Amino acid sequence: MEVIVIQGQSRLQGRVTISGSKNAVLPVLAACLLTEEECYLEDIPRLVDVDTMGGVIGEMGCSIYPEGVNGLRINAGSLRSVEPPYEYVRRMRASFLVMGPLLGRIGRVKISLPGGCAIGARPIDLHLKGMAALGASIKVSKGYVEAEATRLKGASIYLDYPSVGATENIMMAAALAEGTTVIENAAGEPEIVDLANLINNMGGHVTGAGTRVIKIEGVKKLHGARHAVIPDRIEAATFMIAAAATGGDVFLENVIPPHLKAVMAKLSETGASLQEEDSGIRVRADLPLKAVDIKTMPYPGFPTDMQAQFMALLTTARGSSVITETVFENRFMHVNELKRMGANIVIEGHCAVVKGRKSLSGAKVKATDLRAGAALVIAGLMAEGETVISCVNHIDRGYENIVGKMQALGANIKRVPALKHAAF
């Protein structure tokens, strides 16, 4: 085990290149199960979650070969199992995304209930509702879901909540179903559009991705395709916030500004300067920043995946901020860690009231989940003195070389063996 050690109050300056999207690449990897032919994926980030999804599909018989700097060749032509291994599925919720492709192409699947960050219930009922509407018979018992269908049939499906995972799973299953499927109240995230683009490149017919109504006309067979994964909007927003929180001046390359509008708007409200250019976004700020209120919402609203990082910034903003979390009921676990650093935060139900202080103080803290870990990195960069973050395996799930990228921007940050900080 390692820890991240930060000597705080370094002003971030320079350029950073954003990696491919974690939240886009996981469903894209699952979608390669839809065809017997080879797919070539580009801009794949080196992440623990990507390795986990690779293990899921690899153990079922998929061939996976690295190619070039950030490419993968994937061939699912010789699947030998429709039961992804429990030891992988328990680690990551997104493993459940293989259900739709396996049902669509093979007609059956057995999968354990998923794991991942403990940030709320995140039930799979909408996934199962969608598969049942497409004609699958489903049985849930002893921690496993088993589903079968001779061939799925198109259906009209209304999602009670615009779940990203359920939308993706249904899209993939419907791509090989007989007839037309319409998903209403679908998720509209950019990662949904990215998945639809891959399915269409494979010979599928998906329209309306990015809106609340998605239409999928099923085909009998899909072929291989080449696909470049979109940039990671959450990584980009994390570096934008880190730049503003340290009073820095950072240019972000490989970003899609329309994907970041909600975060950019809130950063602008704090007093940070954001400038869109042809090749990226420049973020500059003078401290102190101003307090703002935030309410997480499904896309295009403010992303729940950025709530913790923005809270870290607001701990030293001038005034009081109210953060309302509407997506995950247990996503304030980072609050106690920020309070260990001197933050003034009070939880009131689904709201956190943050009263800005002059500064934070370095402390020994623990990453409780992926985005909480990123928030603690930002807090450590802001704080006076030394911050030591344990359980950094959470951060590795979603940020490619975050320490190296921060170092290149001037941060005094490093990874060391946990034994050097025996308190952990």
Backbone hydrogen bonds, N-H to C=O, Kabsch-Sander energy under -0.5 kcal/mol:
donor,donor_aa,acceptor,acceptor_aa,energy
3,V,416,V,-2.7
4,I,389,I,-2.3
5,V,3,V,-0.5
5,V,414,K,-2.9
6,I,387,T,-2.8
7,Q,412,N,-2.7
8,G,6,I,-0.7
8,G,385,G,-2.6
9,Q,381,L,-2.4
10,S,381,L,-0.8
12,L,10,S,-0.6
13,Q,409,L,-2.6
14,G,249,D,-1.8
16,V,251,F,-2.3
18,I,16,V,-0.5
18,I,253,E,-2.5
21,S,230,I,-3.0
25,V,21,S,-2.5
26,L,22,K,-1.6
28,V,24,A,-1.5
29,L,25,V,-2.5
30,A,26,L,-1.9
31,A,27,P,-2.2
32,C,28,V,-0.9
32,C,29,L,-0.8
33,L,30,A,-1.9
34,L,31,A,-2.1
35,T,32,C,-1.0
39,C,74,I,-3.0
40,Y,225,A,-2.6
41,L,39,C,-0.5
41,L,72,L,-2.8
42,E,227,H,-2.7
44,I,70,N,-2.8
47,L,45,P,-1.2
48,V,396,D,-1.9
49,D,397,R,-0.7
51,D,47,L,-2.0
52,T,48,V,-2.3
53,M,49,D,-2.5
54,G,50,V,-2.5
55,G,51,D,-2.2
56,V,52,T,-2.2
57,I,53,M,-2.3
58,G,54,G,-2.3
59,E,55,G,-2.4
60,M,56,V,-0.7
61,G,58,G,-1.7
62,C,57,I,-2.2
63,S,75,N,-2.9
65,Y,73,R,-2.8
67,E,71,G,-2.3
71,G,67,E,-1.1
72,L,41,L,-2.3
73,R,65,Y,-3.2
74,I,39,C,-2.9
74,I,72,L,-0.5
75,N,63,S,-2.5
76,A,37,E,-0.6
79,L,76,A,-0.8
80,R,60,M,-2.9
81,S,60,M,-1.3
88,Y,85,P,-1.3
89,V,85,P,-2.1
90,R,86,Y,-2.6
91,R,88,Y,-1.2
92,M,88,Y,-0.9
92,M,89,V,-0.6
95,S,92,M,-1.4
96,F,93,R,-2.1
97,L,94,A,-2.1
98,V,95,S,-1.7
99,M,96,F,-1.7
102,L,98,V,-2.1
103,L,99,M,-2.4
104,G,100,G,-2.5
105,R,101,P,-2.5
106,I,102,L,-2.2
107,G,102,L,-1.7
108,R,102,L,-0.8
109,V,147,A,-2.0
110,K,82,V,-2.2
111,I,145,V,-2.6
113,L,143,G,-2.4
115,G,89,V,-1.8
116,G,90,R,-0.7
119,I,117,C,-1.8
128,L,124,I,-2.1
129,K,125,D,-2.6
130,G,126,L,-2.0
131,M,127,H,-2.1
132,A,128,L,-2.6
133,A,129,K,-2.1
134,L,130,G,-1.4
135,G,132,A,-1.6
136,A,131,M,-2.3
137,S,148,E,-2.7
139,K,146,E,-2.8
141,S,139,K,-0.5
141,S,144,Y,-2.1
144,Y,141,S,-1.8
145,V,111,I,-3.1
146,E,139,K,-3.0
147,A,109,V,-2.5
148,E,137,S,-1.9
149,A,107,G,-2.6
153,K,134,L,-3.0
154,G,178,E,-3.4
157,I,155,A,-0.6
157,I,182,V,-3.2
159,L,157,I,-0.5
159,L,184,E,-2.4
163,S,161,Y,-2.9
167,T,163,S,-2.0
168,E,164,V,-2.5
169,N,165,G,-2.7
170,I,166,A,-2.5
171,M,167,T,-2.4
172,M,168,E,-2.2
173,A,169,N,-2.2
174,A,170,I,-3.0
175,A,171,M,-1.3
176,L,172,M,-0.5
176,L,173,A,-1.1
177,A,174,A,-1.2
178,E,152,L,-2.9
179,G,177,A,-0.6
181,T,216,I,-3.0
182,V,155,A,-2.1
183,I,214,I,-3.0
184,E,157,I,-3.3
184,E,182,V,-0.6
185,N,212,R,-1.1
186,A,212,R,-2.3
187,A,163,S,-0.6
192,I,189,E,-1.3
193,V,189,E,-1.2
194,D,190,P,-2.2
195,L,191,E,-2.0
196,A,192,I,-2.4
197,N,193,V,-2.4
198,L,194,D,-1.8
199,I,195,L,-2.5
200,N,196,A,-2.6
201,N,197,N,-2.2
202,M,198,L,-1.5
203,G,200,N,-1.5
204,G,199,I,-2.6
205,H,217,E,-0.6
207,T,215,K,-2.8
210,G,187,A,-0.5
210,G,211,T,-0.5
211,T,208,G,-2.2
214,I,183,I,-2.3
215,K,207,T,-2.8
216,I,181,T,-3.1
217,E,205,H,-2.6
218,G,179,G,-2.9
218,G,216,I,-0.7
219,V,175,A,-2.3
223,H,202,M,-2.9
227,H,40,Y,-2.5
229,V,42,E,-2.2
229,V,227,H,-0.5
232,D,19,S,-2.6
233,R,231,P,-0.9
236,A,232,D,-2.3
237,A,233,R,-2.2
238,T,234,I,-2.1
239,F,235,E,-2.1
240,M,236,A,-2.1
241,I,237,A,-2.4
242,A,238,T,-2.3
243,A,239,F,-2.3
244,A,240,M,-2.2
245,A,241,I,-3.2
246,T,242,A,-1.3
247,G,244,A,-1.6
248,G,243,A,-3.3
249,D,12,L,-2.5
250,V,283,V,-2.5
251,F,14,G,-2.7
252,L,250,V,-0.5
252,L,281,I,-3.3
253,E,16,V,-2.9
253,E,251,F,-0.5
254,N,279,S,-0.8
259,H,256,I,-2.1
260,L,257,P,-2.2
261,K,258,P,-0.8
264,M,260,L,-2.8
265,A,261,K,-2.5
266,K,262,A,-1.7
267,L,263,V,-2.5
268,S,264,M,-2.4
269,E,265,A,-1.7
270,T,266,K,-1.2
271,G,267,L,-0.5
271,G,268,S,-1.3
272,A,267,L,-1.7
273,S,284,R,-3.4
274,L,272,A,-0.5
275,Q,282,R,-2.4
277,E,280,G,-3.2
280,G,277,E,-1.0
281,I,252,L,-1.7
282,R,275,Q,-2.6
283,V,250,V,-3.0
284,R,273,S,-2.5
285,A,248,G,-1.5
290,K,270,T,-2.6
291,A,318,R,-2.1
294,I,322,V,-2.4
296,T,324,T,-2.5
297,M,302,F,-2.6
301,G,298,P,-2.6
302,F,295,K,-0.6
306,M,303,P,-1.9
307,Q,304,T,-1.3
310,F,306,M,-2.1
311,M,307,Q,-2.1
312,A,308,A,-1.9
313,L,309,Q,-1.6
314,L,310,F,-2.1
315,T,311,M,-1.0
315,T,312,A,-0.8
316,T,313,L,-1.3
317,A,314,L,-1.1
318,R,289,L,-3.5
319,G,317,A,-0.7
321,S,354,V,-3.0
323,I,352,A,-2.9
324,T,294,I,-3.1
324,T,322,V,-0.5
325,E,323,I,-0.6
325,E,350,H,-2.9
326,T,324,T,-0.7
330,N,119,I,-1.2
331,R,328,F,-1.0
335,V,332,F,-1.7
337,E,333,M,-0.5
338,L,334,H,-2.3
339,K,335,V,-2.4
340,R,336,N,-1.3
341,M,337,E,-0.6
341,M,338,L,-0.9
342,G,339,K,-1.8
343,A,338,L,-2.0
344,N,355,K,-0.6
345,I,343,A,-0.8
346,V,353,V,-2.2
348,E,351,C,-3.2
351,C,348,E,-1.6
352,A,323,I,-2.5
353,V,346,V,-3.1
354,V,321,S,-3.0
354,V,352,A,-0.6
355,K,344,N,-2.6
355,K,353,V,-0.6
356,G,319,G,-2.8
356,G,354,V,-0.7
357,R,315,T,-2.9
361,S,341,M,-3.1
362,G,384,E,-3.4
365,V,363,A,-0.6
365,V,388,V,-2.7
367,A,390,S,-2.3
368,T,366,K,-0.6
373,G,369,D,-2.2
374,A,370,L,-1.5
375,A,371,R,-2.0
376,L,372,A,-2.0
377,V,373,G,-1.7
378,I,374,A,-2.1
379,A,375,A,-2.6
380,G,376,L,-2.5
381,L,377,V,-2.0
382,M,378,I,-1.6
383,A,379,A,-1.9
384,E,360,L,-2.5
387,T,6,I,-2.7
388,V,363,A,-2.1
389,I,4,I,-3.0
390,S,365,V,-2.4
390,S,388,V,-0.5
392,V,2,E,-0.7
394,H,391,C,-1.5
396,D,392,V,-1.8
397,R,393,N,-0.7
397,R,394,H,-0.9
398,G,395,I,-1.6
399,Y,395,I,-1.5
401,N,399,Y,-0.7
402,I,399,Y,-0.6
405,K,401,N,-2.4
406,M,402,I,-2.1
407,Q,403,V,-2.6
408,A,404,G,-2.0
409,L,405,K,-0.7
409,L,406,M,-0.7
410,G,407,Q,-1.9
411,A,406,M,-2.4
412,N,7,Q,-0.6
413,I,411,A,-1.2
414,K,5,V,-2.0
416,V,3,V,-2.3
418,A,1,M,-2.6
420,K,417,P,-1.7
421,H,418,A,-2.2
422,A,419,L,-0.5
424,F,421,H,-2.3
